[in-house]
């Protein structure tokens, strides 16, 4: 399925389903944020609706009317249900609209397909409304749900879907895709890949919006420098970074990916995800702290992320991290 980067096992599973013609009424695609889950769902929709693909081929033709309409978001039987930007959860009205439409016959294609990203952001009323459709699915309907937080979903919802698990694309796959498909210069593709930490969706957005790359680089520099900061400076930083759970979680995720490189450097490993100054500082901090201290703080970051995913208090969580953070002389953090 053209356009999908790195999600090989999930892609093969869905291709096999389409070729065998034995489709489930609902698929739940799980994996980290911004790794291409919605892109995979759209590619699967093209495969199911394509009228021009060769027999026994798992590649949509790309030129038939169905393929062109899906590419432009105009296919009447393929609907991408997006949460409004000003809403924290998917409104129940949108879900009820999907349920109503699912009970109608397809307009022009063999299937009516509904793609609903971030189902973990459904309100309880929305999840319960959707659950009824999953329990008694209409004919010729395929629901493609995505989630980055499987544990946050109703067990009954998960049990009524075929689970499709995904993993982040490799750094090489992201870098190659940025250069080949999005015309990013190789040097910048390398930098974006290092900052993306497996999230190709972020890398693509940042390639088109340099301010995203700049903000992420600046945030990483602030986090790197905290080992040389005083206790008061660290607690002040915690207050600034803990504006809400989402912001705090993104900070901890970025910090965790970089601190993984600190641990690898402490262990003497050469393979690291970061690049440029961040990579050099990870090496210096890893060598200065040693394996045990580096691993201890990495474990603290993992625990903090788990607490935030369970709706822990963001400021308290970050303050505890700041107190656990090993100290190094400021000159070591800046050198």
C-alpha positions in Angstrom: 0.0 0.0 0.0 1.8 3.1 -1.3 2.4 5.9 1.2 2.9 3.8 4.3 6.4 4.1 5.8 7.8 1.3 8.0 4.6 -0.3 9.3 5.4 -3.6 7.6 3.7 -6.2 9.8 0.5 -4.2 10.1 0.5 -3.5 6.4 1.0 -7.2 5.5 -1.9 -8.2 7.8 -4.3 -5.7 6.2 -3.2 -6.6 2.7 -3.8 -10.3 3.4 -7.3 -9.5 4.8 -8.2 -7.6 1.6 -6.8 -10.2 -0.8 -8.6 -13.1 1.0 -11.8 -11.0 1.1 -12.5 -12.0 4.7 -12.8 -8.6 6.4 -13.6 -7.9 10.0 -16.2 -5.3 10.6 -13.8 -3.3 12.7 -10.0 -2.9 13.1 -8.2 -1.2 15.9 -4.8 0.1 14.8 -2.6 0.7 17.9 0.8 2.3 18.3 2.6 5.5 19.3 1.4 8.9 18.3 2.3 10.2 14.8 3.8 7.1 13.3 1.3 6.8 10.4 -1.7 4.9 11.8 -4.2 7.1 10.1 -2.1 7.0 6.8 -2.3 3.2 7.1 -6.0 3.3 7.6 -6.5 5.5 4.5 -4.2 3.2 2.4 -6.3 0.2 3.5 -9.5 2.1 2.5 -8.0 2.8 -1.0 -7.2 -0.9 -1.3 -10.7 -1.9 -0.4 -12.4 0.6 -2.7 -10.0 0.6 -5.7 -11.7 -0.6 -8.9 -8.6 -0.7 -11.0 -6.1 -2.8 -9.1 -4.9 -6.0 -10.7 -6.2 -9.4 -9.4 -4.2 -10.6 -6.4 -2.4 -7.3 -6.2 -2.2 -5.5 -2.8 -1.5 -2.1 -4.5 -4.3 0.3 -5.3 -4.1 1.5 -8.9 -4.1 5.2 -7.9 -5.8 6.4 -11.0 -9.4 5.0 -10.8 -12.2 7.3 -9.7 -12.3 5.7 -6.2 -8.6 6.2 -5.7 -8.7 9.8 -6.8 -11.7 10.6 -4.7 -10.1 9.1 -1.6 -6.9 11.0 -2.2 -8.8 14.3 -2.2 -11.1 13.4 0.6 -14.2 13.4 -1.7 -15.2 9.7 -1.7 -18.8 9.5 -0.4 -18.2 6.1 1.1 -14.9 6.8 2.9 -15.2 9.2 5.9 -12.4 10.4 8.1 -13.9 11.5 11.4 -11.7 14.2 12.9 -12.0 15.5 16.5 -12.6 19.3 16.3 -9.5 21.3 17.3 -11.3 23.1 20.1 -12.6 19.9 21.7 -10.7 17.6 24.1 -12.9 14.6 23.2 -14.8 13.4 20.2 -18.3 14.8 20.5 -21.1 12.2 20.8 -22.9 14.0 18.0 -20.2 13.1 15.5 -20.3 9.5 16.6 -24.1 9.3 16.3 -23.7 10.8 12.8 -21.3 7.9 11.9 -23.8 5.4 13.3 -26.6 6.8 11.2 -24.5 6.8 8.1 -23.2 3.3 8.7 -26.8 2.0 8.4 -27.1 3.4 4.9 -26.1 1.4 1.8 -22.8 2.4 0.1 -23.2 5.1 -2.5 -20.7 4.1 -5.2 -18.2 1.6 -3.6 -18.5 -1.9 -2.2 -18.0 -0.7 1.3 -18.8 2.2 3.6 -15.6 2.9 5.5 -15.3 5.1 8.6 -11.8 6.1 9.9 -11.9 7.3 13.5 -8.4 8.4 14.9 -7.7 8.8 18.6 -10.6 6.7 19.9 -9.0 7.0 23.4 -10.3 10.6 23.2 -13.9 9.6 23.0 -16.2 10.8 25.8 -17.9 8.0 27.6 -21.2 8.6 25.8 -19.4 8.5 22.5 -17.7 5.2 23.3 -20.9 3.6 24.5 -22.8 4.8 21.4 -20.1 3.3 19.1 -20.0 0.1 21.1 -23.6 -0.7 20.1 -22.6 -0.5 16.4 -19.6 -2.8 17.1 -21.9 -5.3 18.7 -24.4 -5.3 15.9 -22.4 -4.2 12.8 -24.3 -3.3 9.6 -23.4 -5.1 6.4 -20.8 -3.7 4.0 -19.4 -1.4 6.7 -15.7 -1.3 7.9 -14.7 0.7 10.9 -11.0 1.6 11.1 -10.1 2.9 14.6 -6.7 4.1 15.8 -5.4 4.6 19.3 -2.1 5.3 21.0 -3.4 4.4 24.4 -4.9 0.9 24.2 -5.2 0.7 28.0 -7.5 3.7 28.1 -10.1 2.0 26.0 -13.2 0.1 27.1 -12.2 -3.6 27.2 -15.6 -4.4 25.5 -14.7 -2.0 22.6 -11.3 -3.6 22.2 -12.7 -7.1 22.2 -15.1 -6.3 19.3 -12.3 -5.2 17.0 -9.5 -7.0 15.2 -6.3 -5.6 16.8 -3.6 -4.3 14.4 -0.4 -3.4 16.3 2.2 -1.1 14.9 5.7 0.0 15.8 7.6 3.2 14.9 9.4 3.3 11.6 13.2 3.1 11.9 15.3 6.2 11.7 16.6 5.0 8.3 13.1 4.6 6.9 12.0 8.1 8.1 15.2 9.7 6.7 14.8 8.0 3.4 11.1 8.9 3.1 11.8 12.6 3.9 14.4 12.8 1.2 12.6 10.7 -1.5 8.9 11.7 -0.9 9.1 15.1 0.6 12.2 16.5 -1.1 13.9 17.3 2.2 17.7 18.0 1.9 19.6 15.0 3.4 21.3 17.0 6.1 18.0 18.4 7.3 16.3 15.0 7.0 19.0 13.7 9.4 18.3 16.4 11.9 14.5 16.0 11.7 14.8 12.2 12.0 16.9 12.7 15.2 14.3 15.0 16.7 11.3 12.9 15.5 12.2 9.8 17.6 10.2 7.5 15.3 7.3 9.8 14.8 7.3 10.3 11.0 4.1 12.4 11.2 5.9 15.0 13.3 8.9 14.9 10.9 6.7 15.6 7.9 5.0 18.5 9.7 8.3 20.0 10.8 9.7 19.7 7.3 6.9 22.1 6.2 6.8 24.2 9.3 10.4 25.1 10.5 9.0 26.6 13.7 8.1 23.1 14.9 11.7 22.0 14.4 13.0 25.1 16.1 10.7 24.8 19.1 11.6 21.1 19.6 15.3 21.8 19.4 15.0 24.7 21.9 13.0 22.5 24.3 15.6 19.7 24.0 18.4 22.2 24.8 16.5 23.4 27.9 16.1 19.8 29.1 19.7 18.9 28.4 20.9 21.9 30.4 18.9 21.0 33.5 21.6 18.7 34.9 23.7 21.8 35.5 20.8 23.9 37.0 20.2 24.7 40.6 17.3 23.1 42.5 15.3 26.4 42.4 15.9 26.7 38.6 14.7 23.1 38.1 11.5 23.6 40.1 10.8 26.8 38.2 11.3 24.9 35.0 8.8 22.2 36.2 6.2 24.9 36.8 6.7 26.4 33.3 6.6 23.0 31.6 3.6 21.5 33.5 0.8 23.7 32.1 -1.3 20.6 31.5 -1.0 16.8 31.2 -0.6 16.8 27.4 2.3 19.4 27.5 4.0 17.6 30.4 3.7 14.3 28.6 5.3 15.6 25.4 8.2 17.1 27.5 8.8 13.8 29.3 8.7 11.8 26.1 11.3 14.1 24.5 13.4 13.9 27.5 13.1 10.2 27.7 14.2 9.6 24.2 17.3 11.8 24.7 18.1 10.2 28.1 18.1 6.8 26.4 21.1 8.1 24.4 22.7 9.2 27.7 22.4 5.6 29.0 23.7 4.1 25.7 26.7 6.5 25.9 27.3 5.4 29.6 27.3 1.8 28.4 29.8 2.6 25.6 27.3 1.9 22.8 27.9 3.8 19.5 24.3 3.6 18.2 22.4 6.7 19.3 19.2 8.4 18.0 20.2 12.0 18.6 22.4 14.2 16.4 24.6 17.2 16.5 25.0 19.0 19.9 22.4 16.9 21.6 24.3 13.7 20.6 27.6 15.1 21.8 26.1 16.2 25.1 24.5 12.8 25.6 27.9 11.3 25.3 29.5 13.7 27.8 26.7 13.2 30.3 26.7 9.5 30.0 30.4 9.2 30.5 30.2 11.7 33.5 27.3 10.0 35.2 28.0 6.3 34.6 25.7 3.5 33.9 23.9 3.1 37.3 23.0 6.8 37.7 22.0 7.2 34.1 19.7 4.1 34.2 18.2 5.2 37.5 17.0 8.5 36.0 15.8 6.8 32.8 13.6 4.6 35.0 12.3 7.7 36.7 11.3 9.2 33.3 9.5 6.0 32.4 7.6 6.0 35.7 6.7 9.7 35.2 5.3 9.0 31.7 3.2 6.2 33.1 1.9 8.5 35.9 1.0 11.2 33.3 -0.8 8.6 31.1 -2.8 7.7 34.2 -3.8 11.4 34.6 -1.3 12.1 37.3 -0.7 15.7 38.5 1.6 17.2 35.8 3.4 19.7 38.1 3.9 17.3 40.9 5.2 14.7 38.5 7.7 17.1 36.9 8.8 18.5 40.2 9.6 14.9 41.4 11.6 14.4 38.2 13.6 17.5 38.7 14.5 16.4 42.2 15.5 13.0 40.9 17.6 14.4 38.1 21.4 13.9 38.6 23.5 17.0 39.0 26.6 17.8 37.0 28.7 21.0 37.1 27.2 23.6 34.6 30.4 23.6 32.6 29.9 19.9 31.8 26.3 20.5 30.5 27.4 23.4 28.3 30.8 22.2 27.1 
